[in-house]
Amino acid sequence: MPEQDHSSRLAGHGAGPSRTRPSAWLIGVRYGIPAAMIIGGVVLALVGSSDQGIEGFAMAVGGGLSVLLLNTLYRVGVSGEAERDQEDAARAYYTEHGRWPDEAESDAGPKR
C-alpha cells in the first residue's frame, strides 16, 4: 500500500489554530464601531442636558459594549470550529495508524 501524506490534513495539530493578522478594515469594524458608539455616549453625557445626557450616555455606551460583546462571542464560536476540525483529523489519524499524531512511534502500542 503506498504511503499517503497526511501533513495537509494534520497541519497545525497541537499548535493551535493558525493565526493570520486581521486587516485594518476588519479591526476598524470590529473595534472602531463600538469605540465610536462609546465615545459618542461620553460626548452626549458632556454636552447634553442632565436627563438627556445621562440617557444618551447609557444608550450609546450600552450599545457599544453590546456590539463589542457580540464580536467577541462570534470569535469564540468560530475558534471552536477550528479546534473540532483538528480533533477530527487527529481521530482519523489514530484510526489509520493506531497512535495519536503527536505521540512518538516508540510510545505507541501494538499496531492494529
Biopython code that builds the backbone (N, CA, C, O; Angstrom):
import numpy as np
from Bio.PDB.StructureBuilder import StructureBuilder

atoms = [
    (1, "MET", "N", (0.853, -1.175, 0.000)),
    (1, "MET", "CA", (0.000, 0.000, 0.000)),
    (1, "MET", "C", (0.894, 1.233, 0.000)),
    (1, "MET", "O", (1.799, 1.320, 0.830)),
    (2, "PRO", "N", (0.673, 2.198, -0.909)),
    (2, "PRO", "CA", (1.550, 3.370, -0.968)),
    (2, "PRO", "C", (1.359, 4.268, 0.253)),
    (2, "PRO", "O", (0.260, 4.377, 0.797)),
    (3, "GLU", "N", (2.460, 4.914, 0.676)),
    (3, "GLU", "CA", (2.418, 5.862, 1.803)),
    (3, "GLU", "C", (1.606, 7.077, 1.388)),
    (3, "GLU", "O", (1.758, 7.583, 0.277)),
    (4, "GLN", "N", (0.766, 7.530, 2.257)),
    (4, "GLN", "CA", (-0.025, 8.728, 1.989)),
    (4, "GLN", "C", (0.494, 9.857, 2.835)),
    (4, "GLN", "O", (0.934, 9.650, 3.965)),
    (5, "ASP", "N", (0.441, 11.073, 2.281)),
    (5, "ASP", "CA", (0.894, 12.254, 3.004)),
    (5, "ASP", "C", (-0.290, 12.837, 3.768)),
    (5, "ASP", "O", (-1.265, 13.290, 3.170)),
    (6, "HIS", "N", (-0.191, 12.819, 5.108)),
    (6, "HIS", "CA", (-1.262, 13.344, 5.952)),
    (6, "HIS", "C", (-0.949, 14.738, 6.461)),
    (6, "HIS", "O", (-1.681, 15.264, 7.299)),
    (7, "SER", "N", (0.120, 15.347, 5.975)),
    (7, "SER", "CA", (0.536, 16.630, 6.523)),
    (7, "SER", "C", (-0.496, 17.717, 6.278)),
    (7, "SER", "O", (-0.687, 18.585, 7.129)),
    (8, "SER", "N", (-1.165, 17.689, 5.131)),
    (8, "SER", "CA", (-2.159, 18.730, 4.883)),
    (8, "SER", "C", (-3.364, 18.569, 5.794)),
    (8, "SER", "O", (-3.959, 19.560, 6.219)),
    (9, "ARG", "N", (-3.728, 17.325, 6.097)),
    (9, "ARG", "CA", (-4.885, 17.081, 6.944)),
    (9, "ARG", "C", (-4.574, 17.377, 8.396)),
    (9, "ARG", "O", (-5.471, 17.750, 9.153)),
    (10, "LEU", "N", (-3.329, 17.221, 8.801)),
    (10, "LEU", "CA", (-2.956, 17.405, 10.194)),
    (10, "LEU", "C", (-2.184, 18.695, 10.418)),
    (10, "LEU", "O", (-1.621, 18.899, 11.494)),
    (11, "ALA", "N", (-2.150, 19.566, 9.420)),
    (11, "ALA", "CA", (-1.378, 20.799, 9.560)),
    (11, "ALA", "C", (-1.878, 21.596, 10.753)),
    (11, "ALA", "O", (-3.075, 21.841, 10.903)),
    (12, "GLY", "N", (-0.957, 21.987, 11.580)),
    (12, "GLY", "CA", (-1.295, 22.811, 12.727)),
    (12, "GLY", "C", (-1.790, 22.041, 13.921)),
    (12, "GLY", "O", (-2.130, 22.657, 14.931)),
    (13, "HIS", "N", (-1.849, 20.704, 13.860)),
    (13, "HIS", "CA", (-2.358, 19.958, 15.004)),
    (13, "HIS", "C", (-1.420, 20.126, 16.187)),
    (13, "HIS", "O", (-0.207, 19.960, 16.057)),
    (14, "GLY", "N", (-1.977, 20.452, 17.326)),
    (14, "GLY", "CA", (-1.184, 20.616, 18.530)),
    (14, "GLY", "C", (-0.602, 22.005, 18.677)),
    (14, "GLY", "O", (-0.164, 22.373, 19.768)),
    (15, "ALA", "N", (-0.584, 22.775, 17.627)),
    (15, "ALA", "CA", (-0.003, 24.109, 17.688)),
    (15, "ALA", "C", (-1.080, 25.176, 17.786)),
    (15, "ALA", "O", (-0.763, 26.365, 17.744)),
    (16, "GLY", "N", (-2.326, 24.794, 17.914)),
    (16, "GLY", "CA", (-3.407, 25.759, 17.976)),
    (16, "GLY", "C", (-3.817, 26.172, 16.573)),
    (16, "GLY", "O", (-3.152, 25.820, 15.599)),
    (17, "PRO", "N", (-4.904, 26.913, 16.468)),
    (17, "PRO", "CA", (-5.361, 27.327, 15.157)),
    (17, "PRO", "C", (-4.359, 28.268, 14.513)),
    (17, "PRO", "O", (-3.738, 29.093, 15.183)),
    (18, "SER", "N", (-4.210, 28.131, 13.192)),
    (18, "SER", "CA", (-3.298, 29.042, 12.503)),
    (18, "SER", "C", (-3.885, 30.446, 12.572)),
    (18, "SER", "O", (-5.085, 30.653, 12.391)),
    (19, "ARG", "N", (-3.016, 31.385, 12.835)),
    (19, "ARG", "CA", (-3.477, 32.757, 13.019)),
    (19, "ARG", "C", (-2.841, 33.656, 11.976)),
    (19, "ARG", "O", (-1.631, 33.619, 11.752)),
    (20, "THR", "N", (-3.669, 34.455, 11.350)),
    (20, "THR", "CA", (-3.174, 35.461, 10.434)),
    (20, "THR", "C", (-3.577, 36.807, 10.980)),
    (20, "THR", "O", (-4.575, 36.932, 11.690)),
    (21, "ARG", "N", (-2.806, 37.798, 10.649)),
    (21, "ARG", "CA", (-3.096, 39.146, 11.140)),
    (21, "ARG", "C", (-4.318, 39.696, 10.405)),
    (21, "ARG", "O", (-4.347, 39.713, 9.174)),
    (22, "PRO", "N", (-5.334, 40.149, 11.162)),
    (22, "PRO", "CA", (-6.531, 40.700, 10.508)),
    (22, "PRO", "C", (-6.213, 42.016, 9.807)),
    (22, "PRO", "O", (-5.307, 42.745, 10.210)),
    (23, "SER", "N", (-6.962, 42.305, 8.766)),
    (23, "SER", "CA", (-6.752, 43.534, 8.012)),
    (23, "SER", "C", (-7.165, 44.752, 8.840)),
    (23, "SER", "O", (-7.904, 44.642, 9.818)),
    (24, "ALA", "N", (-6.671, 45.902, 8.422)),
    (24, "ALA", "CA", (-7.005, 47.150, 9.115)),
    (24, "ALA", "C", (-8.509, 47.426, 9.032)),
    (24, "ALA", "O", (-9.101, 47.967, 9.966)),
    (25, "TRP", "N", (-9.112, 47.053, 7.917)),
    (25, "TRP", "CA", (-10.550, 47.260, 7.760)),
    (25, "TRP", "C", (-11.323, 46.423, 8.776)),
    (25, "TRP", "O", (-12.276, 46.907, 9.386)),
    (26, "LEU", "N", (-10.912, 45.173, 8.957)),
    (26, "LEU", "CA", (-11.591, 44.297, 9.909)),
    (26, "LEU", "C", (-11.425, 44.807, 11.333)),
    (26, "LEU", "O", (-12.381, 44.795, 12.109)),
    (27, "ILE", "N", (-10.233, 45.252, 11.686)),
    (27, "ILE", "CA", (-10.008, 45.803, 13.024)),
    (27, "ILE", "C", (-10.858, 47.058, 13.215)),
    (27, "ILE", "O", (-11.416, 47.279, 14.289)),
    (28, "GLY", "N", (-10.953, 47.878, 12.163)),
    (28, "GLY", "CA", (-11.782, 49.081, 12.241)),
    (28, "GLY", "C", (-13.242, 48.764, 12.494)),
    (28, "GLY", "O", (-13.904, 49.441, 13.281)),
    (29, "VAL", "N", (-13.746, 47.733, 11.827)),
    (29, "VAL", "CA", (-15.141, 47.345, 12.034)),
    (29, "VAL", "C", (-15.315, 46.700, 13.401)),
    (29, "VAL", "O", (-16.274, 46.991, 14.116)),
    (30, "ARG", "N", (-14.380, 45.819, 13.762)),
    (30, "ARG", "CA", (-14.507, 45.055, 14.998)),
    (30, "ARG", "C", (-14.418, 45.951, 16.240)),
    (30, "ARG", "O", (-15.181, 45.775, 17.189)),
    (31, "TYR", "N", (-13.498, 46.897, 16.232)),
    (31, "TYR", "CA", (-13.290, 47.729, 17.419)),
    (31, "TYR", "C", (-13.672, 49.192, 17.207)),
    (31, "TYR", "O", (-13.977, 49.895, 18.170)),
    (32, "GLY", "N", (-13.658, 49.656, 15.964)),
    (32, "GLY", "CA", (-13.947, 51.064, 15.678)),
    (32, "GLY", "C", (-15.401, 51.442, 15.911)),
    (32, "GLY", "O", (-15.694, 52.492, 16.481)),
    (33, "ILE", "N", (-16.303, 50.585, 15.469)),
    (33, "ILE", "CA", (-17.737, 50.881, 15.642)),
    (33, "ILE", "C", (-18.107, 50.934, 17.122)),
    (33, "ILE", "O", (-18.745, 51.897, 17.547)),
    (34, "PRO", "N", (-17.728, 49.928, 17.931)),
    (34, "PRO", "CA", (-18.046, 50.047, 19.361)),
    (34, "PRO", "C", (-17.362, 51.251, 20.020)),
    (34, "PRO", "O", (-17.955, 51.911, 20.873)),
    (35, "ALA", "N", (-16.114, 51.539, 19.625)),
    (35, "ALA", "CA", (-15.409, 52.687, 20.212)),
    (35, "ALA", "C", (-16.110, 53.993, 19.853)),
    (35, "ALA", "O", (-16.237, 54.881, 20.696)),
    (36, "ALA", "N", (-16.567, 54.116, 18.603)),
    (36, "ALA", "CA", (-17.281, 55.333, 18.192)),
    (36, "ALA", "C", (-18.585, 55.489, 18.971)),
    (36, "ALA", "O", (-18.958, 56.600, 19.349)),
    (37, "MET", "N", (-19.271, 54.381, 19.209)),
    (37, "MET", "CA", (-20.515, 54.460, 19.976)),
    (37, "MET", "C", (-20.251, 54.879, 21.419)),
    (37, "MET", "O", (-20.990, 55.690, 21.976)),
    (38, "ILE", "N", (-19.204, 54.330, 22.023)),
    (38, "ILE", "CA", (-18.883, 54.676, 23.410)),
    (38, "ILE", "C", (-18.437, 56.133, 23.507)),
    (38, "ILE", "O", (-18.846, 56.847, 24.422)),
    (39, "ILE", "N", (-17.605, 56.572, 22.573)),
    (39, "ILE", "CA", (-17.169, 57.974, 22.572)),
    (39, "ILE", "C", (-18.361, 58.895, 22.366)),
    (39, "ILE", "O", (-18.449, 59.955, 22.986)),
    (40, "GLY", "N", (-19.283, 58.487, 21.490)),
    (40, "GLY", "CA", (-20.495, 59.279, 21.292)),
    (40, "GLY", "C", (-21.307, 59.391, 22.572)),
    (40, "GLY", "O", (-21.880, 60.443, 22.856)),
    (41, "GLY", "N", (-21.358, 58.312, 23.344)),
    (41, "GLY", "CA", (-22.067, 58.362, 24.622)),
    (41, "GLY", "C", (-21.408, 59.309, 25.603)),
    (41, "GLY", "O", (-22.097, 60.025, 26.330)),
    (42, "VAL", "N", (-20.094, 59.324, 25.636)),
    (42, "VAL", "CA", (-19.379, 60.249, 26.526)),
    (42, "VAL", "C", (-19.641, 61.686, 26.093)),
    (42, "VAL", "O", (-19.846, 62.563, 26.932)),
    (43, "VAL", "N", (-19.636, 61.928, 24.786)),
    (43, "VAL", "CA", (-19.920, 63.283, 24.280)),
    (43, "VAL", "C", (-21.338, 63.692, 24.656)),
    (43, "VAL", "O", (-21.564, 64.824, 25.083)),
    (44, "LEU", "N", (-22.284, 62.788, 24.501)),
    (44, "LEU", "CA", (-23.665, 63.101, 24.881)),
    (44, "LEU", "C", (-23.766, 63.433, 26.373)),
    (44, "LEU", "O", (-24.520, 64.325, 26.761)),
    (45, "ALA", "N", (-23.021, 62.729, 27.192)),
    (45, "ALA", "CA", (-23.058, 62.999, 28.628)),
    (45, "ALA", "C", (-22.479, 64.364, 28.937)),
    (45, "ALA", "O", (-22.938, 65.033, 29.863)),
    (46, "LEU", "N", (-21.475, 64.795, 28.177)),
    (46, "LEU", "CA", (-20.816, 66.073, 28.451)),
    (46, "LEU", "C", (-21.595, 67.270, 27.921)),
    (46, "LEU", "O", (-21.630, 68.316, 28.569)),
    (47, "VAL", "N", (-22.222, 67.133, 26.752)),
    (47, "VAL", "CA", (-22.873, 68.294, 26.143)),
    (47, "VAL", "C", (-24.386, 68.301, 26.309)),
    (47, "VAL", "O", (-25.005, 69.349, 26.120)),
    (48, "GLY", "N", (-24.989, 67.209, 26.646)),
    (48, "GLY", "CA", (-26.441, 67.146, 26.767)),
    (48, "GLY", "C", (-26.914, 67.726, 28.093)),
    (48, "GLY", "O", (-26.136, 67.906, 29.030)),
    (49, "SER", "N", (-28.209, 68.013, 28.143)),
    (49, "SER", "CA", (-28.780, 68.448, 29.412)),
    (49, "SER", "C", (-28.732, 67.275, 30.380)),
    (49, "SER", "O", (-28.445, 66.152, 29.968)),
    (50, "SER", "N", (-28.998, 67.506, 31.622)),
    (50, "SER", "CA", (-28.774, 66.484, 32.645)),
    (50, "SER", "C", (-29.480, 65.158, 32.330)),
    (50, "SER", "O", (-28.837, 64.109, 32.339)),
    (51, "ASP", "N", (-30.784, 65.187, 32.053)),
    (51, "ASP", "CA", (-31.510, 63.945, 31.791)),
    (51, "ASP", "C", (-31.153, 63.351, 30.437)),
    (51, "ASP", "O", (-30.897, 62.151, 30.334)),
    (52, "GLN", "N", (-31.133, 64.172, 29.407)),
    (52, "GLN", "CA", (-30.824, 63.673, 28.063)),
    (52, "GLN", "C", (-29.384, 63.184, 27.962)),
    (52, "GLN", "O", (-29.111, 62.198, 27.278)),
    (53, "GLY", "N", (-28.487, 63.847, 28.619)),
    (53, "GLY", "CA", (-27.085, 63.448, 28.571)),
    (53, "GLY", "C", (-26.859, 62.096, 29.220)),
    (53, "GLY", "O", (-26.132, 61.258, 28.688)),
    (54, "ILE", "N", (-27.478, 61.887, 30.364)),
    (54, "ILE", "CA", (-27.316, 60.613, 31.063)),
    (54, "ILE", "C", (-27.972, 59.482, 30.286)),
    (54, "ILE", "O", (-27.407, 58.395, 30.163)),
    (55, "GLU", "N", (-29.166, 59.739, 29.762)),
    (55, "GLU", "CA", (-29.841, 58.714, 28.979)),
    (55, "GLU", "C", (-29.095, 58.408, 27.685)),
    (55, "GLU", "O", (-28.977, 57.245, 27.300)),
    (56, "GLY", "N", (-28.594, 59.434, 27.016)),
    (56, "GLY", "CA", (-27.818, 59.236, 25.790)),
    (56, "GLY", "C", (-26.524, 58.478, 26.066)),
    (56, "GLY", "O", (-26.116, 57.610, 25.293)),
    (57, "PHE", "N", (-25.887, 58.823, 27.185)),
    (57, "PHE", "CA", (-24.666, 58.122, 27.581)),
    (57, "PHE", "C", (-24.952, 56.638, 27.801)),
    (57, "PHE", "O", (-24.235, 55.780, 27.287)),
    (58, "ALA", "N", (-25.993, 56.342, 28.559)),
    (58, "ALA", "CA", (-26.337, 54.950, 28.853)),
    (58, "ALA", "C", (-26.690, 54.183, 27.575)),
    (58, "ALA", "O", (-26.288, 53.033, 27.402)),
    (59, "MET", "N", (-27.438, 54.825, 26.693)),
    (59, "MET", "CA", (-27.841, 54.165, 25.453)),
    (59, "MET", "C", (-26.631, 53.876, 24.565)),
    (59, "MET", "O", (-26.467, 52.754, 24.087)),
    (60, "ALA", "N", (-25.791, 54.876, 24.346)),
    (60, "ALA", "CA", (-24.671, 54.712, 23.420)),
    (60, "ALA", "C", (-23.600, 53.777, 23.984)),
    (60, "ALA", "O", (-23.068, 52.937, 23.258)),
    (61, "VAL", "N", (-23.285, 53.916, 25.254)),
    (61, "VAL", "CA", (-22.274, 53.043, 25.850)),
    (61, "VAL", "C", (-22.798, 51.604, 25.921)),
    (61, "VAL", "O", (-22.055, 50.660, 25.650)),
    (62, "GLY", "N", (-24.046, 51.439, 26.277)),
    (62, "GLY", "CA", (-24.628, 50.094, 26.303)),
    (62, "GLY", "C", (-24.632, 49.455, 24.926)),
    (62, "GLY", "O", (-24.327, 48.271, 24.785)),
    (63, "GLY", "N", (-24.974, 50.230, 23.919)),
    (63, "GLY", "CA", (-24.960, 49.708, 22.546)),
    (63, "GLY", "C", (-23.546, 49.357, 22.097)),
    (63, "GLY", "O", (-23.334, 48.311, 21.484)),
    (64, "GLY", "N", (-22.581, 50.219, 22.394)),
    (64, "GLY", "CA", (-21.189, 49.951, 22.012)),
    (64, "GLY", "C", (-20.631, 48.717, 22.689)),
    (64, "GLY", "O", (-19.946, 47.912, 22.058)),
    (65, "LEU", "N", (-20.923, 48.564, 23.973)),
    (65, "LEU", "CA", (-20.457, 47.381, 24.689)),
    (65, "LEU", "C", (-21.150, 46.115, 24.180)),
    (65, "LEU", "O", (-20.549, 45.041, 24.154)),
    (66, "SER", "N", (-22.417, 46.247, 23.777)),
    (66, "SER", "CA", (-23.137, 45.092, 23.218)),
    (66, "SER", "C", (-22.526, 44.644, 21.899)),
    (66, "SER", "O", (-22.365, 43.446, 21.665)),
    (67, "VAL", "N", (-22.184, 45.596, 21.034)),
    (67, "VAL", "CA", (-21.553, 45.252, 19.753)),
    (67, "VAL", "C", (-20.199, 44.588, 20.009)),
    (67, "VAL", "O", (-19.862, 43.602, 19.354)),
    (68, "LEU", "N", (-19.430, 45.114, 20.946)),
    (68, "LEU", "CA", (-18.134, 44.528, 21.281)),
    (68, "LEU", "C", (-18.300, 43.104, 21.821)),
    (68, "LEU", "O", (-17.528, 42.215, 21.461)),
    (69, "LEU", "N", (-19.284, 42.887, 22.666)),
    (69, "LEU", "CA", (-19.544, 41.552, 23.210)),
    (69, "LEU", "C", (-19.975, 40.577, 22.119)),
    (69, "LEU", "O", (-19.539, 39.425, 22.117)),
    (70, "LEU", "N", (-20.819, 41.016, 21.199)),
    (70, "LEU", "CA", (-21.242, 40.143, 20.101)),
    (70, "LEU", "C", (-20.054, 39.754, 19.230)),
    (70, "LEU", "O", (-19.948, 38.601, 18.813)),
    (71, "ASN", "N", (-19.157, 40.701, 18.951)),
    (71, "ASN", "CA", (-17.953, 40.391, 18.177)),
    (71, "ASN", "C", (-17.110, 39.348, 18.900)),
    (71, "ASN", "O", (-16.613, 38.410, 18.276)),
    (72, "THR", "N", (-16.947, 39.503, 20.196)),
    (72, "THR", "CA", (-16.142, 38.567, 20.983)),
    (72, "THR", "C", (-16.775, 37.184, 21.000)),
    (72, "THR", "O", (-16.077, 36.186, 20.820)),
    (73, "LEU", "N", (-18.071, 37.108, 21.212)),
    (73, "LEU", "CA", (-18.743, 35.815, 21.242)),
    (73, "LEU", "C", (-18.674, 35.113, 19.888)),
    (73, "LEU", "O", (-18.525, 33.892, 19.829)),
    (74, "TYR", "N", (-18.778, 35.863, 18.823)),
    (74, "TYR", "CA", (-18.666, 35.278, 17.488)),
    (74, "TYR", "C", (-17.271, 34.689, 17.283)),
    (74, "TYR", "O", (-17.131, 33.577, 16.773)),
    (75, "ARG", "N", (-16.250, 35.432, 17.679)),
    (75, "ARG", "CA", (-14.873, 34.951, 17.513)),
    (75, "ARG", "C", (-14.620, 33.701, 18.344)),
    (75, "ARG", "O", (-13.918, 32.798, 17.888)),
    (76, "VAL", "N", (-15.168, 33.625, 19.542)),
    (76, "VAL", "CA", (-15.009, 32.426, 20.377)),
    (76, "VAL", "C", (-15.700, 31.240, 19.709)),
    (76, "VAL", "O", (-15.156, 30.136, 19.699)),
    (77, "GLY", "N", (-16.871, 31.451, 19.163)),
    (77, "GLY", "CA", (-17.593, 30.381, 18.485)),
    (77, "GLY", "C", (-16.870, 29.877, 17.255)),
    (77, "GLY", "O", (-16.834, 28.670, 17.015)),
    (78, "VAL", "N", (-16.299, 30.761, 16.478)),
    (78, "VAL", "CA", (-15.580, 30.368, 15.271)),
    (78, "VAL", "C", (-14.303, 29.622, 15.620)),
    (78, "VAL", "O", (-13.926, 28.693, 14.906)),
    (79, "SER", "N", (-13.627, 30.002, 16.698)),
    (79, "SER", "CA", (-12.398, 29.304, 17.079)),
    (79, "SER", "C", (-12.698, 27.865, 17.498)),
    (79, "SER", "O", (-11.847, 26.990, 17.338)),
    (80, "GLY", "N", (-13.884, 27.608, 18.027)),
    (80, "GLY", "CA", (-14.277, 26.250, 18.382)),
    (80, "GLY", "C", (-14.388, 25.349, 17.162)),
    (80, "GLY", "O", (-14.117, 24.152, 17.254)),
    (81, "GLU", "N", (-14.782, 25.905, 16.022)),
    (81, "GLU", "CA", (-14.874, 25.130, 14.780)),
    (81, "GLU", "C", (-13.506, 24.601, 14.382)),
    (81, "GLU", "O", (-13.382, 23.435, 14.005)),
    (82, "ALA", "N", (-12.479, 25.434, 14.460)),
    (82, "ALA", "CA", (-11.123, 25.010, 14.086)),
    (82, "ALA", "C", (-10.627, 23.913, 15.023)),
    (82, "ALA", "O", (-9.983, 22.962, 14.581)),
    (83, "GLU", "N", (-10.921, 24.042, 16.307)),
    (83, "GLU", "CA", (-10.500, 23.019, 17.260)),
    (83, "GLU", "C", (-11.192, 21.684, 16.985)),
    (83, "GLU", "O", (-10.569, 20.629, 17.103)),
    (84, "ARG", "N", (-12.464, 21.722, 16.623)),
    (84, "ARG", "CA", (-13.177, 20.489, 16.295)),
    (84, "ARG", "C", (-12.601, 19.841, 15.038)),
    (84, "ARG", "O", (-12.462, 18.619, 14.978)),
    (85, "ASP", "N", (-12.268, 20.652, 14.036)),
    (85, "ASP", "CA", (-11.669, 20.117, 12.816)),
    (85, "ASP", "C", (-10.333, 19.453, 13.109)),
    (85, "ASP", "O", (-10.038, 18.395, 12.554)),
    (86, "GLN", "N", (-9.520, 20.053, 13.972)),
    (86, "GLN", "CA", (-8.234, 19.462, 14.346)),
    (86, "GLN", "C", (-8.444, 18.139, 15.089)),
    (86, "GLN", "O", (-7.719, 17.173, 14.855)),
    (87, "GLU", "N", (-9.413, 18.098, 15.964)),
    (87, "GLU", "CA", (-9.685, 16.873, 16.712)),
    (87, "GLU", "C", (-10.169, 15.768, 15.773)),
    (87, "GLU", "O", (-9.777, 14.612, 15.934)),
    (88, "ASP", "N", (-11.010, 16.103, 14.801)),
    (88, "ASP", "CA", (-11.475, 15.112, 13.828)),
    (88, "ASP", "C", (-10.306, 14.556, 13.024)),
    (88, "ASP", "O", (-10.241, 13.352, 12.775)),
    (89, "ALA", "N", (-9.380, 15.428, 12.615)),
    (89, "ALA", "CA", (-8.210, 14.979, 11.858)),
    (89, "ALA", "C", (-7.336, 14.069, 12.714)),
    (89, "ALA", "O", (-6.823, 13.066, 12.220)),
    (90, "ALA", "N", (-7.162, 14.404, 13.983)),
    (90, "ALA", "CA", (-6.354, 13.576, 14.872)),
    (90, "ALA", "C", (-7.010, 12.211, 15.086)),
    (90, "ALA", "O", (-6.313, 11.197, 15.132)),
    (91, "ARG", "N", (-8.331, 12.169, 15.218)),
    (91, "ARG", "CA", (-9.025, 10.896, 15.392)),
    (91, "ARG", "C", (-8.911, 10.019, 14.135)),
    (91, "ARG", "O", (-8.741, 8.804, 14.235)),
    (92, "ALA", "N", (-9.004, 10.638, 12.965)),
    (92, "ALA", "CA", (-8.841, 9.876, 11.718)),
    (92, "ALA", "C", (-7.421, 9.316, 11.630)),
    (92, "ALA", "O", (-7.234, 8.181, 11.192)),
    (93, "TYR", "N", (-6.429, 10.088, 12.035)),
    (93, "TYR", "CA", (-5.043, 9.620, 12.052)),
    (93, "TYR", "C", (-4.894, 8.449, 13.019)),
    (93, "TYR", "O", (-4.230, 7.461, 12.705)),
    (94, "TYR", "N", (-5.511, 8.561, 14.192)),
    (94, "TYR", "CA", (-5.448, 7.481, 15.184)),
    (94, "TYR", "C", (-6.079, 6.206, 14.640)),
    (94, "TYR", "O", (-5.542, 5.116, 14.836)),
    (95, "THR", "N", (-7.203, 6.335, 13.965)),
    (95, "THR", "CA", (-7.886, 5.177, 13.400)),
    (95, "THR", "C", (-7.008, 4.476, 12.364)),
    (95, "THR", "O", (-6.972, 3.248, 12.291)),
    (96, "GLU", "N", (-6.309, 5.270, 11.572)),
    (96, "GLU", "CA", (-5.493, 4.699, 10.500)),
    (96, "GLU", "C", (-4.155, 4.144, 11.008)),
    (96, "GLU", "O", (-3.703, 3.106, 10.523)),
    (97, "HIS", "N", (-3.517, 4.811, 11.972)),
    (97, "HIS", "CA", (-2.172, 4.440, 12.385)),
    (97, "HIS", "C", (-2.089, 3.771, 13.764)),
    (97, "HIS", "O", (-1.056, 3.186, 14.091)),
    (98, "GLY", "N", (-3.127, 3.840, 14.564)),
    (98, "GLY", "CA", (-3.110, 3.227, 15.882)),
    (98, "GLY", "C", (-2.366, 4.037, 16.931)),
    (98, "GLY", "O", (-2.073, 3.519, 18.008)),
    (99, "ARG", "N", (-2.059, 5.265, 16.650)),
    (99, "ARG", "CA", (-1.411, 6.160, 17.612)),
    (99, "ARG", "C", (-1.848, 7.591, 17.292)),
    (99, "ARG", "O", (-2.307, 7.888, 16.189)),
    (100, "TRP", "N", (-1.692, 8.457, 18.275)),
    (100, "TRP", "CA", (-2.058, 9.859, 18.088)),
    (100, "TRP", "C", (-0.958, 10.560, 17.303)),
    (100, "TRP", "O", (0.198, 10.145, 17.376)),
    (101, "PRO", "N", (-1.285, 11.615, 16.552)),
    (101, "PRO", "CA", (-0.289, 12.282, 15.719)),
    (101, "PRO", "C", (0.897, 12.852, 16.505)),
    (101, "PRO", "O", (2.014, 12.885, 15.988)),
    (102, "ASP", "N", (0.677, 13.293, 17.724)),
    (102, "ASP", "CA", (1.761, 13.896, 18.493)),
    (102, "ASP", "C", (2.491, 12.888, 19.370)),
    (102, "ASP", "O", (3.371, 13.266, 20.143)),
    (103, "GLU", "N", (2.138, 11.612, 19.259)),
    (103, "GLU", "CA", (2.750, 10.557, 20.050)),
    (103, "GLU", "C", (3.925, 9.971, 19.266)),
    (103, "GLU", "O", (3.796, 9.686, 18.075)),
    (104, "ALA", "N", (5.063, 9.791, 19.924)),
    (104, "ALA", "CA", (6.224, 9.206, 19.258)),
    (104, "ALA", "C", (5.911, 7.768, 18.865)),
    (104, "ALA", "O", (5.131, 7.087, 19.531)),
    (105, "GLU", "N", (6.525, 7.316, 17.780)),
    (105, "GLU", "CA", (6.202, 5.975, 17.290)),
    (105, "GLU", "C", (6.611, 4.902, 18.287)),
    (105, "GLU", "O", (5.954, 3.863, 18.361)),
    (106, "SER", "N", (7.666, 5.116, 19.049)),
    (106, "SER", "CA", (8.098, 4.118, 20.029)),
    (106, "SER", "C", (7.140, 4.035, 21.228)),
    (106, "SER", "O", (7.061, 3.000, 21.890)),
    (107, "ASP", "N", (6.412, 5.132, 21.503)),
    (107, "ASP", "CA", (5.455, 5.154, 22.620)),
    (107, "ASP", "C", (4.147, 4.459, 22.268)),
    (107, "ASP", "O", (3.369, 4.113, 23.157)),
    (108, "ALA", "N", (3.904, 4.258, 21.002)),
    (108, "ALA", "CA", (2.616, 3.703, 20.573)),
    (108, "ALA", "C", (2.561, 2.212, 20.936)),
    (108, "ALA", "O", (3.581, 1.525, 20.970)),
    (109, "GLY", "N", (1.386, 1.755, 21.195)),
    (109, "GLY", "CA", (1.168, 0.344, 21.497)),
    (109, "GLY", "C", (1.262, -0.469, 20.224)),
    (109, "GLY", "O", (1.730, 0.026, 19.198)),
    (110, "PRO", "N", (0.824, -1.700, 20.285)),
    (110, "PRO", "CA", (0.868, -2.550, 19.084)),
    (110, "PRO", "C", (-0.025, -1.984, 17.994)),
    (110, "PRO", "O", (-1.112, -1.476, 18.266)),
    (111, "LYS", "N", (0.450, -2.078, 16.749)),
    (111, "LYS", "CA", (-0.332, -1.580, 15.621)),
    (111, "LYS", "C", (-1.522, -2.478, 15.377)),
    (111, "LYS", "O", (-1.451, -3.693, 15.557)),
    (112, "ARG", "N", (-2.580, -1.884, 14.978)),
    (112, "ARG", "CA", (-3.804, -2.632, 14.674)),
    (112, "ARG", "C", (-3.759, -3.184, 13.289)),
    (112, "ARG", "O", (-4.705, -3.843, 12.857)),
]
sb = StructureBuilder()
sb.init_structure("model")
sb.init_model(0)
sb.init_chain("A")
sb.init_seg("    ")
for serial, (resi, resn, name, xyz) in enumerate(atoms, 1):
    if name == "N":
        sb.init_residue(resn, " ", resi, " ")
    sb.init_atom(name, np.array(xyz, "f"), 0.0, 1.0, " ", f" {name:<3s}", serial, name[0])
structure = sb.get_structure()
